[in-house]
Amino acid sequence: MSSTAYINTISTIAICQAQADVLMKNLPEEDLTHLTGKLKAVMACCEHAFTQWPGQIDKPGMKRLNKILEDFQHSIKSLEIEEFTSTTLAILESLRSKLTENSASPWKIRAITNVIGAFFKVHKYFDEDLSKYEAYRVAEDLGNRWNQLMEA
């Protein structure tokens, strides 16, 4: 059976990868001109991060992963782009914190740190001076919701 920690980690990386994909497919061309390389870097970092957690997700694990993603999606009413990117960063930071707290392999921590760094560059495009405080409040609430789902 896939461990809860494994499913939680894979879910977090998957949500980040999915959000980068959503941005690639939905941003206006003007934004994509500036962000395509950065979004591709996020995708590459996510792919590398997945390699740090090799293995297969069994049927119960897949059911849990799908439930987490579905429940989280239902938690989101509507997001401004800064809230969207901030939420991704919040859940990635939470994962990195848990990995560090649990003395995970430095390679695993580095892989998540790289995803955070790549995604931060995307976020900074939308909030260059990091002053969208309301977005960070919303992201914190959604990050807390994500953590609740991870603990369920």
C-alpha positions as CSV (number, residue, x, y, z in Angstrom):
1,M,0.0,0.0,0.0
2,S,1.3,3.5,-0.9
3,S,2.2,5.4,2.3
4,T,0.3,8.5,3.2
5,A,3.5,10.6,3.1
6,Y,4.2,9.3,-0.4
7,I,0.7,10.2,-1.6
8,N,0.9,13.6,0.0
9,T,4.2,14.4,-1.6
10,I,3.2,13.2,-5.0
11,S,-0.1,15.2,-4.7
12,T,1.8,18.4,-3.8
13,I,4.2,18.0,-6.8
14,A,1.2,17.1,-9.0
15,I,-0.8,20.2,-8.0
16,C,2.2,22.4,-8.8
17,Q,2.7,20.8,-12.1
18,A,-1.0,21.1,-12.9
19,Q,-1.0,24.8,-12.0
20,A,2.0,25.5,-14.3
21,D,0.2,23.6,-17.0
22,V,-3.0,25.7,-16.5
23,L,-1.0,28.9,-16.8
24,M,0.7,27.7,-20.0
25,K,-2.7,26.9,-21.5
26,N,-4.6,30.0,-20.3
27,L,-2.4,33.0,-20.0
28,P,-2.6,35.7,-22.7
29,E,0.1,35.6,-25.3
30,E,1.6,38.8,-23.9
31,D,2.3,37.0,-20.6
32,L,3.4,33.8,-22.2
33,T,6.0,35.7,-24.1
34,H,7.7,36.4,-20.7
35,L,6.8,33.2,-18.9
36,T,7.0,30.3,-21.2
37,G,10.6,29.6,-20.3
38,K,9.9,30.0,-16.6
39,L,6.9,27.7,-16.8
40,K,8.9,25.1,-18.7
41,A,11.5,25.3,-15.9
42,V,8.7,24.6,-13.3
43,M,7.6,21.6,-15.3
44,A,11.1,20.3,-15.6
45,C,11.7,20.8,-11.8
46,C,8.5,18.9,-11.1
47,E,9.5,16.0,-13.3
48,H,12.8,15.8,-11.5
49,A,11.1,16.0,-8.1
50,F,8.9,13.0,-9.1
51,T,12.1,11.0,-9.7
52,Q,13.1,11.5,-6.1
53,W,10.0,9.5,-5.0
54,P,10.1,6.5,-7.3
55,G,7.5,3.9,-7.1
56,Q,3.9,3.2,-8.1
57,I,0.8,4.4,-6.6
58,D,-1.5,1.5,-5.8
59,K,-5.3,1.6,-6.2
60,P,-6.1,2.9,-2.7
61,G,-3.3,5.4,-3.0
62,M,-4.7,6.7,-6.3
63,K,-8.1,7.0,-4.8
64,R,-6.6,9.1,-2.0
65,L,-4.7,11.3,-4.4
66,N,-7.8,11.9,-6.5
67,K,-9.8,12.7,-3.4
68,I,-7.2,15.2,-2.2
69,L,-7.1,17.0,-5.6
70,E,-10.8,17.0,-6.0
71,D,-11.5,18.3,-2.4
72,F,-8.9,21.0,-2.9
73,Q,-10.4,22.1,-6.2
74,H,-13.8,22.4,-4.4
75,S,-12.1,24.7,-1.8
76,I,-11.2,27.2,-4.5
77,K,-13.9,29.6,-5.3
78,S,-12.1,32.0,-7.6
79,L,-8.5,33.2,-7.6
80,E,-6.7,36.2,-8.8
81,I,-3.5,35.2,-10.5
82,E,-1.4,36.3,-7.5
83,E,-3.5,34.2,-5.2
84,F,-3.1,31.2,-7.6
85,T,0.6,31.4,-7.6
86,S,0.9,32.2,-3.9
87,T,-1.1,29.2,-3.0
88,T,1.2,27.0,-5.0
89,L,4.2,28.4,-3.2
90,A,2.5,28.0,0.2
91,I,1.8,24.3,-0.3
92,L,5.3,23.7,-1.7
93,E,6.8,25.5,1.3
94,S,4.7,23.4,3.6
95,L,6.0,20.2,1.9
96,R,9.6,21.4,2.2
97,S,9.1,22.2,5.9
98,K,7.8,18.7,6.5
99,L,10.6,17.1,4.6
100,T,13.2,19.0,6.6
101,E,11.4,18.3,9.9
102,N,11.4,14.6,9.1
103,S,15.1,14.6,8.1
104,A,14.3,13.6,4.5
105,S,17.1,13.0,2.1
106,P,18.9,16.2,1.1
107,W,18.2,15.3,-2.5
108,K,14.5,15.3,-1.9
109,I,14.6,18.6,-0.1
110,R,16.7,20.1,-2.9
111,A,14.3,18.8,-5.5
112,I,11.4,20.6,-3.8
113,T,13.5,23.7,-3.2
114,N,14.2,23.8,-6.9
115,V,10.5,23.6,-7.7
116,I,9.9,26.5,-5.2
117,G,12.6,28.6,-6.8
118,A,11.3,28.0,-10.3
119,F,7.7,28.7,-9.3
120,F,8.7,31.8,-7.4
121,K,10.0,33.3,-10.6
122,V,6.6,32.8,-12.2
123,H,4.9,34.4,-9.1
124,K,7.3,37.4,-9.1
125,Y,6.2,38.2,-12.7
126,F,2.7,38.8,-11.4
127,D,3.7,40.5,-8.1
128,E,7.1,42.1,-8.8
129,D,7.3,44.0,-5.5
130,L,5.6,41.2,-3.5
131,S,3.0,43.7,-2.2
132,K,-0.3,41.9,-2.9
133,Y,-1.0,41.2,0.8
134,E,-4.6,40.2,0.3
135,A,-3.4,37.5,-2.1
136,Y,-1.1,36.1,0.5
137,R,-3.9,36.0,3.1
138,V,-6.0,34.0,0.6
139,A,-3.1,31.7,-0.2
140,E,-2.4,31.1,3.5
141,D,-6.1,30.1,4.0
142,L,-5.9,27.7,1.0
143,G,-2.5,26.4,2.2
144,N,-4.1,25.6,5.5
145,R,-6.9,23.8,3.7
146,W,-4.3,21.8,1.7
147,N,-2.6,20.8,5.0
148,Q,-5.9,19.7,6.4
149,L,-6.4,17.5,3.4
150,M,-2.9,16.1,3.9
151,E,-3.7,15.1,7.5
152,A,-7.1,13.6,6.7
